[in-house]
């Protein structure tokens, strides 16, 4: 019964929320980031057949807005950098998962936290950081206006039950299931807020290791507990279990809010890149998943629910950079970021000016041996041009071929697509020279 109570309370609170009048005070903003959750992992999307059981997220999809064409970087650090700064990786310098010896992220402009603070918001970042290098030390979040930080500081945890976290510059050893500990900390912080707040909650789940969560967070109990051999042979059930535990704990957090506070909170749920190859490779075949510049690595779930946000599905193009301008807009701030477009007009069915999506991945390290990893891709409302580093470019019609299996530039009709290819190539060139 432990798992049912928070889910039921949360779902009931959502029904109550949907019927009440919209409050007039500034809305709170909750940004939830799932680590390594691609489109194929959510029942809110019809991609593949391996979705996790996530009733709280599915209810958000049912009463909020689900974005069908949201994109992020192929790995976690670049995506987090785009949200924090509103700029693409070639401006921030973060093009791949951060290592300790890389160059630091550029913070030459106001961060998202600095913008919302100027609007009178309290703010915190709870969860995975993964933007620091060796020379940054342990208090890098403070340099971006984050006065309250707690969570796994680097790429992930080696053990979900025994791990290390950084709290405002101090590292400490933690015992307890990571998803639950992060949720506990977030609930405690929220309970102390007396003014509008912005909470960036970055779970490290369902990122490897695919350790089995506590039974009270799950509806299944037949998996061997952290059996390394069983996990390696069949990782998908463990991956989905981590997602279900995340969903349960997200429901507990939302149920902890008072009715008025919940009614006045915009919830944004997003994945930071595609699902790992261990659980998604068969779906995308030779086009890869996490770590790939194809859609399998960059197209992610994005769900937004809150006051004045319509129900339904949206086909507007959204880049992870756009979360910067959109969250700023919700709080009343103005974005000056070069690559960020406010997509909040779509909440009421209006048009959004973004016409193209751009994603990239670069590093001085070696690329993934299982497929083209580094390079870039650009798409419009129908076509996607993928340019893997050191290989020929490829063109796909996403309306007919969403999994990008048929390269139009390798067909007999390839010459008919030359003009379109040149137009998409030009988009990338214009981005590189845009220094507004």
C-alpha positions as a printed Julia matrix, in Angstrom:
436×3 Matrix{Float64}:
   0.0     0.0     0.0
   2.95    2.37    0.42
   3.21    2.95   -3.33
  -0.5     3.51   -3.83
  -0.96    6.32   -1.31
   1.3     8.95   -2.92
   0.06    8.08   -6.4
  -3.6     8.28   -5.41
  -3.1    11.52   -3.47
  -1.27   13.06   -6.4
  -3.83   12.0    -8.98
  -6.67   13.32   -6.83
  -4.82   16.6    -6.39
  -4.43   16.85  -10.18
  -8.17   16.38  -10.7
  -8.89   19.07   -8.1
  -6.27   21.32   -9.68
  -7.81   21.01  -13.11
 -11.23   22.18  -11.91
 -10.13   25.19   -9.88
  -9.73   28.76  -11.1
  -6.27   29.92  -12.04
  -4.59   31.99   -9.31
  -3.21   35.45  -10.07
   0.08   35.34   -8.16
   3.36   34.5    -9.87
   3.51   30.78  -10.64
   6.05   28.43   -9.14
   8.13   26.41  -11.6
   9.2    22.8   -11.09
  11.64   21.46  -13.71
  12.08   17.68  -13.45
  14.89   16.14  -15.51
  15.1    12.37  -16.02
  18.64   11.18  -16.78
  18.78    9.0   -19.92
  15.04    8.81  -20.58
  14.26    8.84  -24.26
  10.94    9.1   -26.06
  10.63    5.32  -26.22
  10.48    5.03  -22.42
   7.23    6.99  -21.96
   3.68    5.81  -22.62
   2.87    9.44  -23.48
   4.47    8.7   -26.86
   3.84    5.92  -29.35
   7.46    4.92  -29.93
   8.34    1.27  -29.45
   6.71   -1.14  -27.0
   8.94   -0.99  -23.93
   7.44    1.86  -21.88
   7.8     1.99  -18.12
   4.76    2.21  -15.84
   4.64    5.89  -14.88
   1.04    6.77  -13.87
   1.91   10.18  -12.43
   3.68   11.29  -15.6
   0.89    9.87  -17.75
  -1.63   11.91  -15.76
   0.45   15.03  -16.37
   0.3    14.2   -20.08
  -3.47   13.73  -19.87
  -4.2    17.13  -18.36
  -1.2    19.09  -19.63
   0.58   19.56  -22.93
   2.78   16.89  -24.5
   5.37   18.11  -27.0
   5.96   15.7   -29.86
   9.09   17.33  -31.28
  11.37   18.28  -28.38
  15.13   17.89  -28.77
  18.15   17.9   -26.49
  21.84   17.1   -26.85
  22.83   13.41  -27.24
  24.39   13.32  -23.74
  23.65   14.86  -20.37
  26.2    17.66  -19.8
  25.51   19.57  -23.05
  21.76   19.45  -22.42
  22.14   20.82  -18.89
  24.4    23.57  -20.22
  21.82   24.56  -22.85
  19.08   24.86  -20.22
  21.29   26.8   -17.83
  22.5    29.31  -20.44
  20.02   29.19  -23.32
  22.87   28.65  -25.8
  24.06   25.83  -28.01
  27.17   23.87  -27.16
  29.45   25.66  -29.61
  28.88   28.81  -27.51
  29.11   27.21  -24.04
  32.03   24.95  -24.96
  30.17   21.89  -23.64
  29.65   19.4   -26.46
  29.9    16.05  -24.71
  29.58   14.46  -21.27
  31.96   16.46  -19.07
  35.2    14.96  -17.83
  37.3    16.38  -15.03
  39.98   17.64  -17.42
  37.78   19.44  -19.95
  37.49   23.2   -20.31
  34.9    24.77  -18.03
  31.48   25.86  -19.23
  31.38   29.48  -20.34
  29.2    31.68  -18.08
  29.59   35.03  -19.81
  25.87   35.81  -19.58
  23.19   35.6   -16.92
  22.27   32.06  -15.96
  18.67   30.93  -15.67
  18.97   31.06  -11.88
  20.21   34.64  -11.95
  17.29   35.64  -14.18
  14.58   34.15  -11.97
  16.21   35.51   -8.81
  15.89   39.01  -10.24
  12.13   38.41  -10.36
  11.96   37.76   -6.63
  12.02   33.96   -6.87
  13.76   31.65   -4.44
  15.53   28.85   -6.28
  17.43   25.61   -5.79
  19.03   22.87   -7.82
  18.59   19.4    -6.36
  20.18   16.48   -8.17
  22.8    15.82  -10.82
  25.09   18.7   -11.82
  27.79   17.23  -14.17
  29.08   20.57  -15.48
  32.21   20.9   -13.36
  35.8    20.1   -14.29
  38.7    19.36  -11.99
  39.7    23.03  -11.76
  36.16   24.17  -10.89
  36.19   22.63   -7.42
  32.99   21.67   -5.63
  31.17   25.0    -5.53
  30.69   25.68   -9.23
  26.87   26.01   -8.99
  27.31   29.15   -6.88
  29.08   30.81   -9.83
  25.8    30.52  -11.74
  23.67   32.09   -9.03
  22.63   28.79   -7.43
  22.63   29.45   -3.71
  21.15   26.1    -2.75
  22.6    22.98   -4.34
  22.49   19.34   -3.25
  23.1    16.22   -5.31
  25.48   13.95   -7.24
  28.08   16.37   -8.56
  29.55   14.37  -11.41
  28.24   11.95  -14.04
  26.31    9.57  -11.85
  26.45    7.27   -8.84
  28.23    3.93   -8.64
  25.64    2.57   -6.24
  22.11    3.93   -5.82
  22.12    3.08   -2.1
  25.61    4.29   -1.16
  26.84    7.39   -2.96
  28.37   10.82   -2.52
  26.69   14.2    -2.84
  27.85   17.8    -2.74
  25.92   20.28   -0.62
  26.87   23.9    -1.26
  30.54   23.1    -1.82
  30.92   20.32    0.73
  31.07   16.64   -0.23
  29.44   14.04    1.99
  28.69   10.34    1.91
  25.02    9.42    1.55
  23.2     6.22    2.48
  19.76    5.72    0.99
  18.16    5.19   -2.43
  19.28    8.2    -4.46
  15.89    8.99   -6.05
  14.22    9.02   -2.63
  16.96   11.03   -0.94
  16.79   13.71   -3.63
  12.99   13.81   -3.3
  13.24   14.12    0.49
  15.62   17.06    0.14
  13.37   18.75   -2.43
  10.27   18.34   -0.24
  12.12   19.76    2.75
  13.32   22.78    0.74
   9.86   23.43   -0.7
   8.27   23.33    2.76
  10.39   26.32    3.79
   9.53   28.62    0.88
   7.46   31.75    1.5
   7.63   33.33   -1.97
   7.43   32.09   -5.56
  10.02   29.41   -6.23
  11.91   27.69   -9.03
  13.15   24.18   -8.36
  15.41   22.33  -10.82
  15.09   18.68   -9.77
  17.56   16.56  -11.74
  17.17   12.89  -10.9
  20.12   10.66  -11.78
  17.64    7.85  -12.55
  17.3     5.87  -14.74
  21.02    6.26  -15.58
  23.27    3.23  -15.04
  23.86    1.29  -12.88
  20.39   -0.2   -13.29
  20.07   -1.05   -9.6
  16.7    -2.29   -8.4
  14.8     0.34   -6.36
  13.18   -0.43   -2.98
  10.07   -2.6    -3.28
   7.76    0.08   -1.84
   8.43    2.24   -4.91
   7.41   -0.47   -7.36
   4.43   -2.56   -8.41
   6.68   -5.46   -9.49
   8.82   -7.53   -7.15
  10.03  -10.46   -9.25
  13.41   -9.07  -10.34
  16.59  -10.35   -8.66
  17.91   -7.55   -6.46
  21.0    -6.02   -8.1
  22.11   -9.27   -9.7
  24.85   -8.02  -12.02
  24.48  -10.96  -14.4
  20.68  -10.62  -14.6
  20.95   -6.88  -15.2
  23.48   -7.33  -17.99
  21.46  -10.06  -19.7
  18.13   -8.22  -19.52
  18.57   -4.57  -18.48
  15.18   -3.25  -19.65
  13.1    -4.36  -16.63
  15.62   -2.73  -14.3
  15.68    0.45  -16.38
  11.88    0.59  -16.26
  11.89   -0.1   -12.52
  14.13    2.94  -11.98
  11.68    5.04  -14.01
   8.7     3.76  -12.03
  10.49    4.62   -8.8
  11.22    8.11  -10.16
   7.54    8.47  -11.03
   6.43    7.35   -7.58
   8.74    9.82   -5.89
   7.73   12.66   -8.21
   4.15   11.92   -7.24
   5.08   12.06   -3.56
   6.74   15.45   -4.05
   3.74   16.93   -5.86
   1.35   15.5    -3.28
   3.38   17.28   -0.57
   2.32   20.68   -1.93
  -0.77   22.37   -0.56
  -3.76   22.58   -2.9
  -3.17   26.27   -3.57
   0.55   25.78   -4.17
  -0.02   22.84   -6.49
  -2.65   24.83   -8.38
  -0.1    27.6    -8.94
   2.82   25.42  -10.08
   4.02   24.89  -13.64
   5.52   21.41  -13.91
   8.0    20.78  -16.73
   9.2    17.22  -17.24
  11.99   16.51  -19.72
  14.51   13.81  -20.6
  18.11   14.95  -21.06
  18.9    12.67  -24.05
  17.85    9.43  -25.66
  17.6     6.15  -23.79
  20.8     4.08  -23.44
  21.68    1.66  -26.19
  21.29   -1.33  -23.86
  17.52   -0.75  -23.78
  16.83    1.11  -27.04
  19.31   -0.1   -29.67
  16.94   -2.62  -31.29
  14.31    0.06  -31.8
  16.59    2.46  -33.69
  18.66   -0.31  -35.31
  21.83    1.14  -36.86
  20.9     4.75  -35.99
  21.83    4.46  -32.34
  20.27    5.9   -29.21
  21.92    7.9   -26.4
  25.16    9.39  -27.67
  23.95    9.58  -31.26
  23.13   12.74  -33.21
  20.25   10.87  -34.85
  16.78   11.35  -33.37
  17.19    8.27  -31.18
  19.78   10.18  -29.18
  18.28   13.66  -29.27
  14.47   13.52  -29.39
  13.18   13.52  -25.82
   9.94   13.55  -23.83
   8.71   17.0   -22.82
   5.51   17.51  -20.86
   4.31   20.82  -19.38
   1.32   21.21  -17.07
   0.11   24.11  -14.98
  -2.08   27.22  -14.84
  -3.26   28.54  -18.23
  -1.73   25.58  -20.08
  -4.08   23.77  -22.44
  -4.54   20.04  -22.59
  -3.36   18.2   -25.65
  -0.39   17.52  -27.9
   1.77   20.13  -29.6
   3.78   19.74  -32.79
   5.84   22.91  -32.33
   9.61   22.45  -32.51
  11.34   22.82  -29.15
  15.04   22.73  -28.34
  16.4    22.25  -24.81
  17.88   25.75  -25.12
  14.29   27.04  -25.22
  13.62   26.02  -21.63
  15.8    28.98  -20.62
  13.64   31.65  -22.3
  10.4    29.86  -21.47
  11.04   29.5   -17.75
  12.3    33.08  -17.7
   9.06   34.2   -19.37
   6.9    32.28  -16.88
   8.62   34.12  -14.02
   8.4    37.51  -15.76
  12.04   37.74  -16.84
  13.42   38.59  -20.28
  15.86   36.32  -22.05
  18.78   37.64  -24.08
  20.2    34.21  -24.92
  21.08   33.84  -28.6
  19.7    30.34  -29.09
  16.68   30.3   -26.79
  13.11   30.85  -28.01
  10.17   31.26  -25.62
   7.7    28.5   -26.48
   5.14   29.49  -23.81
   2.76   30.93  -26.46
   2.14   27.32  -27.48
   0.58   26.73  -24.03
  -2.5    28.54  -25.32
  -2.29   27.2   -28.88
  -0.37   30.1   -30.42
   2.46   29.84  -32.92
   6.11   29.73  -31.9
   8.79   31.32  -34.13
  11.23   28.39  -34.05
  11.49   26.9   -37.55
  14.5    24.65  -37.13
  16.1    22.36  -34.58
  19.87   22.18  -34.25
  21.75   19.54  -32.25
  25.45   18.79  -32.07
  28.05   16.7   -30.31
  31.76   17.37  -30.21
  34.74   16.4   -28.09
  38.44   15.79  -28.25
  37.78   12.18  -27.25
  37.05    9.18  -29.45
  33.6     8.61  -30.88
  31.36    5.66  -30.02
  32.5     2.56  -31.89
  28.9     1.4   -32.34
  27.92    4.24  -34.61
  28.49    7.81  -35.68
  28.38    9.88  -32.5
  30.02   13.23  -33.12
  28.78   15.73  -35.64
  25.57   17.73  -35.95
  22.02   17.62  -37.27
  19.41   20.17  -38.27
  15.73   19.65  -39.05
  12.7    21.64  -40.13
   9.06   20.63  -39.83
   9.56   17.65  -42.16
  13.18   16.88  -43.04
  16.26   16.13  -40.97
  19.83   16.51  -42.22
  22.37   14.48  -40.22
  26.1    15.15  -40.69
  28.21   12.63  -38.73
  31.84   13.62  -38.25
  34.04   12.05  -40.93
  31.12   10.51  -42.82
  28.76   11.56  -45.57
  25.66   13.57  -44.76
  22.22   11.93  -44.68
  18.69   13.25  -45.22
  15.46   11.83  -43.78
  11.76   12.56  -44.2
  10.58   12.43  -40.59
   6.89   12.41  -41.5
   7.32    9.08  -43.31
  10.42    7.73  -41.58
  10.51    8.88  -37.91
  13.16    6.31  -36.96
  15.45    7.56  -39.75
  16.05    4.28  -41.53
  15.91    5.47  -45.19
  18.57    7.97  -46.27
  17.09   10.01  -49.1
  20.54   11.0   -50.32
  21.39    7.39  -51.09
  18.33    6.75  -53.26
  17.89    7.07  -57.01
  16.0    10.32  -56.45
  18.78   11.88  -54.34
  19.36   14.73  -56.81
  15.84   16.04  -56.18
  16.81   16.73  -52.58
  19.97   18.75  -53.3
  18.28   22.15  -52.91
  16.7    21.16  -49.61
  20.03   19.83  -48.35
  21.76   23.12  -49.2
  19.05   25.06  -47.36
  19.52   22.97  -44.22
  23.31   23.3   -44.45
  22.85   27.08  -44.62
  20.9    27.05  -41.34
  23.95   25.7   -39.54
  26.25   28.28  -41.13
  23.94   31.1   -40.07
  23.91   29.87  -36.49
  27.69   29.86  -36.33
  27.9    33.48  -37.52
  25.01   34.78  -35.35
  26.59   36.92  -32.62
  23.71   39.23  -31.82
